[in-house]
């Protein structure tokens, strides 16, 4: 996958600004009324109208700026932009308001206005406690100590004992939250590397190390921050274990917690949106179609508010929505309809690709490749997969890298590109072995593909039938079933056996899924 080159910071910042932010900056810059500032405004105008950063064009369009001045001019412009954005955004951000109150208290302290500074810290302390910003609570306590050192009064004696208790309690809270957050980060890192548990050895790792630590956390009364990290850790823990029912339960608790505390949703909006992403993914993997569709509709409504808080929220919410909608099309077998969405995805990627994580790019590329495969456009499928196969980092979803190569092999076969099929087969399964992901099911596939070139046309259908019967039991296997999360291999084999279109087989399976859900719905409502 392509690694994006490092861009000029000031250029990227300008490109990320909306019209209101640019207009506010122009007003802020004009307010200073200093003719010497006209150069950096000229530089802003020049960078704003450029599609890509080009230093030669900047110097040509801004003749009053010499080449040796340009680095300082860009640094000055970058700082002025950030100051302007901070002034504009502070009214919409509780964290910026909290930091602003601390800054005001420091200014008042430096002026010798100790009583005013103390009152300002009271406001900051209340907001920091409400938002559970324990690190900032320590800053409040430290600044208050300096104020009482300068004030000659009896308050210092009482403050010393109170501050000692406050610091101890705050440090305990920080330590507790940090312990749970470390578990969540380690589980997330494990999921990014492995995907889902591949063997009993992987499960033993989870059970021996993580299970007792998570169990210890659940036995204590947790604050909001601690509960958030705990639900996050439990969601990843059960994802890796293929236990999607429990992952769904903790994902739902993760979302409900934020909905019960709207102010925290604003402060940790990215975590709230990511929680919804995992919640939706869990229902897709469980094949709970009715719940999945309703959850997408709920998130579409939610994203109109939470997803419009700022540019980062817009980027995350759109990525969550695109992934969920593509998953819905894959589940329904509506591949052609899903491809209409790729135009919007292309526009989204042109705008945000360099800000997305490598994992998110890989997942979007793979999902779009599945749409092309289902629509029978195998060339575009392979083109989409090429980015994933170019990734050289084995620490990023090695399972997805393996399945991308397997899907590419199947697409190549379907496209009739079989002149170097033996080489492709060896390459794909050598990579899988290198990633230590060779399982019994993949050995069956390897043996099947190896003899494809030696089979007569009349024998093919029978061999596909034999392979189908061998792979069918793996659909419910504790570890092997993860292959079916990535590609509906059984539907593809059935299409080869029956001579029918792959998309028709997927839609037929989907109709059966919906029928079963409707049949179970009355019993579930009674329960």
N, C-alpha and C positions, 0 to 999 in steps of 0.2 A: 504494500500500500504506500502511496506517495506520502513523503514527509514534507510538510510545508516549510518553506524557507522562512527564516526570521525576518519580519517586516520592521520598518521604522515605527517606533512606538507612537510618535505624534501622528503619523499618517493613519495608523490603525485606529487611534483614538478618534480622530475626526470622522473616519469612515463609519464608526459605530454610533455617532451622534445623530439624533433625529432633528427635524426642522425646528422644533421648539427650543432644543438645547443650543443649536447653532444661532438662532435668533437671540437667545438670552446671552450668549457669549458676545455677540456683536454689541449689544446694549451695555454689557459689563465693560468691554474694552473701550467703548466710546465714552463711558462715564469718567474714565480716568483723565481724559482730556490732555494727554501728554503727546505732543507731536512726535517724540522719539519712538512712541509705541506704534506708529503707522507701519513700520517695517514688519513687525510680527503679525499685524492684521493683513498686510499684503501677502505674507507667507501663508497665513490661514486660508485666504481666498484662493491662492494658487493650489494648495494641497487639496482643498475641498473639491475642485473641479477635475482632479486627476483620477484616472481609473487605476493606475498602478504607480508606485513610487519611482520617480526618475529624477535624480539629482541634477542632471544636465538640463532638463526642461525647467526645473525650479530656478536655476541660475539665469537661464535665458529669459524667463518671464518676470523675474524680479531683479533687474539690473542694478538696483541700489544695494543689493545684498552681495557682498563679496564672498568668495568660496570659503575663506578662512573664518568668516563670521557665521556661516550657516550652522555649524554644530551648536554654538551658543544661542542662536536665534531659535533653533528647534527646541532646545531645553527650556528657554524662556516661554515659548508658546505653549509647550506641554504643561508647564506649571500653571500658567494663566487659565488654560482650559480646565484643569482639575479644580482650581479655585472657583471658577464660574460654575462648574457642575456641582460642586459641593454646596454652594449657596442655593442652587436650584433644587437639589435633591433632599436637602436636610428636612424640608417640611413633610416629605413623604417617607422618611426612614427613621424608625425609633432608635436604631443603633447610632445613626449620625446625630440625632438629637441628644442622646446620652453622652456621646463624645463631646458634643458642643457644650453641654453643661459643665463637663470637667474642664474644658478649655476656658470657659468663662470664669470658673472658680480659680484657676491658675492665674488668669489676668488680674482678678480682684486681689488675690494674695500678693502678687508682685507690686500692686499699687498700695499695699499696706491696709486694704479695706477688709480686715479679717472677719468682721461680723457678716458682711455681705457675702464673702467667700464661703463662710460656714453655712449660710442659708442656701447658697447655690449647691453646695455639696449634699444638703438634705434632699433636694429635688433629685439630684443624680443618684443618691443611694436608694431612694424609693423606686426609681425606674430600673436601676440595675438589679434590685431584688426581684421586681416583677418579671423581668426578662431573664432572670437566672444567669446574669453575666458576672460570674464569680471573680474572674480576673480583674474586671473593672472595679468590683467592690474593694479589692485590695488597693487599687489606686486611690479610691475615695478615702479609705482609712489612712493611707500614707500621707496624703495631702492634709487631711484633718489633723494628723499628728503634728505636722509642721506648723499649722495654724496655731495650735494650742501651745507649742513651744515658744511662739512669738508673743502670744497673749499672756501677760502676767496676771494669772487668776487662779482661783482654787479649782477650776474645772479640770486642770491637767491631772490631778490626782484621780478623779473619778474616770477621766477618759482613759488613763493608762490601763486600768482594770478592764473597762469595757472594750477597748481596742484589742487587748490580748485575747479576750473571749471571741470577739468578732473575727480576728485573723485566724484563730484556731478552727472555728466553725467553717469559715470560708475555705480554708486549705483542705479540710476534711471533705467538703463538698466537691472541690476540684479534684481531689485524689479519687473519690468514688466515681465521678463522671469520667475521669480519664481512664480508670481501669476498665469500665464497660465499653467505652469508645474504642479502646485498643483491641478488645475482643471483636467488635464489629468490623474494624479496619482489617484485622487479620483474616476474618472469615470472608470479607469482600475480596481481599487479595487472593485468597485460595480459590474463590469462585472465578475470578478473572483468569487465573492460571489453568485450572482444571476443567471448569464448567461444572459438571455433575460427577458424583462419585462413580468411579470406574470399577471398583472391586471392593472386597471385604477389607482390604488393607486401608483404603481411603476412609471407609466407615470407622475402622478401628482408630484412625488418627482423630477423627471428629469426636468419637465417644470417649477416648482416653484423655484428650487434652481439653476440648471445648465444653463437653457436656457437664462435667463437675463445676466448672467455673460459671457457666450460665445458670446452673442450678443454684449456686450460692447467691447469685444476683437476685434471683426470683424470690428468695426468702426474706428480702429486706424491703422496707417501705421506700419507694423510689420517688425522686423529684421528677419534674417534667423532663429535664435534660437527660436524666438517667434512664427514665422510661423510654425516651426516644431512642437512645443508643441500644437499650435492651431489645426493643421490638425490631430494630434494624438488624442486630446480631442474630436474633431468633429467625428472622425471615431468611437471611443468608444460610444459616445453619440447616434449615429444613429444605431450602432449595437444593443445596449440595446433596442432601440425602434423598432427593426425589420425592420428598414428602410434601406435595403441593397443597394438600388440604390444610396442614399446619402453617405452611407459608402463607396461604390465603388468610388464615385466621389472624396471624400476627401482622400481615400487611393491612388488613382491615382495622386492627387496633391502632396501627401507626397512623393511618389517615384520620380515624375518629378522634385521636388525641389532639391533633392540630385543629380539627373542626370545633372541638370543645374550648380551645384557647386561640381565638382569632388573632390576638396580638403576636403570638408565637408563630403563627402561619406567615405573618408578614416578615418577621425577623429571619425565619429559617425556610423561606418560600422554596428554595432549591431542594431542600430535604423533603419538603411536603410533596413537591412535584415528582421527585425520584421515588418516593413511597408509592405514589399512584402508579408509576411506571411498573414497579415490581408487582403491585397488586393486579394490574391488568395482564401482565405476562403470566402470572400464576394461573389466572382463570383460563387463559388461552391454552396453557399446557395441560390443565385439567380437562379441557374440552367442555367447560360449562358454558355453552353458547348463550343461553338466555341471560345469565348473570353477566357474562362478558359484554354483551351488547348494551345492557343497561348501564354497566360501569363506564363504557365509552361515552354514552350520552351524558352521564353525570359529570365526567371529566370535561367534556366539551363545554358544558355550562360553567363549570368551575374555572376553566382556563380563560374564560372571558374576563374574569376579575384577577385571579392570582397570576395568570399567564400574561397579564399586561402591566405588571408592576414596574418592570424595567426590561432592558434588552436581554439580560441573562435569562429572565423568566420567560420571555417570548421564545428564545432559542430552545430552552429545555421543554416547555410545554408543547411546542410544535413537533419536536423530536418524539415526544411521548405519543402525541396524537397520530403522527405518520406511522410509527411502528405499530400501534394498536390497530389502525385502520387496515394496514397491509396484512397483519395477522388475521384479521377478520376475513379479508378476501381469500387468503390462503386456506383458511378453515372451511369457507363456503365453496371453494373451488371456483371463485369468481375472478380468474386470473386476468382476463381481458379488462374487466372493470377496474381491477387494481392497477393495471398499467396506465390507465388514464391519470391516476394519482401521481405517477412518476414525474410528470411535468412539474407539478408543484414541488416534489421532492428535489428535483434538479435545481429549481430556483432557490430552495432552502439551502442546499449544499453550496451553491455558488456564493451565498451570503455568509454562511456560518461554518463551512467545512474546516477552516483553519482553527476554529475555536472548539470543535468537537473532539472528544477523546478518540483515540485510535479504536477502542472497543466499540464505541457508538457508530463510527464510520463502518467498521467491519460488519456489524449487525445489520445496518441499513443496506449495505451492498449485498449481503447474503439474502435478505428478505426480497429485495428487488430481483435478484437472480432467480429465486424460486418462482416469482411471477412470470418471468420470461420463459422459464422451463415449462411451467404449466400451460402457457399460451403456445408452446411449440416453437418459440424463437430461440433455438439453441445457441446460435452465434452470439446474440446479445447476452444470453445467460453466461456463457464462458467469458465474454468481455467484462461483465460485472464481477465475476469471480476472480479475475486476474489481479485485482487490487489486493484481495485477501491473501492470495497465494504469494504475493510479493513481500508480505510481511516476514521479516527475518527474526523477530523477537519471540522465542518460545514461551515467554512468560505471559503473553497476552492470548488468552483463549485458545490454547493449543488444540482443544477439541474442535473448535470452529474452523481452525486452519485445516485439520484433517478432513472434516466433512465437506469443506469447500472443494478440496481436491477430489473427493469421492463424487460429488455432484458434477464437477467438471468432467470427470471420466465418463459418467453416464450421459451427460449432454453431448460429449464428443462422439460417443457410440451412436446416439440417436441422430446426430447430424451426419453420420456416415463417414466421419473422419477416422478411418480405421487403418490407414497405411502405417502408422507407428503405434498401433494399439498396444503391442507387447511392451514397448518402451514406457508408454504412459502407465500401464498397469504396474510395472516394476517400480516406477518412480513414485506413484501414489502410495503404494503399500510399504515401500522402503521408508517414506516419510512418516507414515503411521507408526511403523516399528520404531523409528528414531524417537518419536514423541512418546514412546512406551504406551501406546494406545491400541495395540493389536489384541483384539478379543476373539472369542470363538466365532462370533457372528461375522466379523471382518475376515476371518480365515475362510469361512464359507464363501464369502463374496470374492475373495482373492482366487480361490480354486475355480470358481465359476467363470470369472473373467479370463483366466489363463487359458481355458479351453474353448473360448468363444470362436476364435479364428479357425478352429479345427472342426467345428460343427456344421453339418449340412443344414440347409434351410428348413427341411422337414423335421429335423431333430431339435431345432431351437425352441419351439413351443413346449415340447415335452421337458426340456431342460429348465425352462423358466418355471414350469409347473412344479418340478422337483425342488427347485430353489425356494419357491414360494412356501411349499409345505415345510421345508427345513427352517425357514426364517419366521414363520408365523408364530411359533411358541415364544420367540424372543420378545414379542410385543409386550408381554407381561413380565419379562425377566427383571429382577431387581436392578441390574446394572446395564444389560444389553439394550433395554428399551429406550435409552437416551438417544440412540440413533434415530428413532422415529420422531423425536422432538424437532429434528432438523430437516428431515425429508421423509415424505410418505412413501417409503420404499415398497411397501406391500401393494399400494395402489399402482405404482409403476409396473411391478411384476404382473399384476392382474391385467393391466392394459396390454402387456406383451402376450399374455396367455390368450386373452379374448379377442385381441385385434382391435380393441376399442380405444378411443381417445383417453389419454391420461386424465384430462380435466373432467370428462364425463364420469370416470370412476370415482374421482375425489368428490364430485357433487353427489353421486349416489351414496357414498359413505356419509356425507354430511346430512343428507335427507334421513338416513337411518339414525344418526345421532339426534336430530331434532325430534324424530318420532319417539325415541326412547325417553327423551327429556319430558315430552308431553305426557307420556304414559306414567312417568314417575311423579309428575307435578302434583296430582291430587294427594298421593300418599305423603309427599314431603310437606304439603300444606297442613294435613291432618297431624303429622308429627310435630 
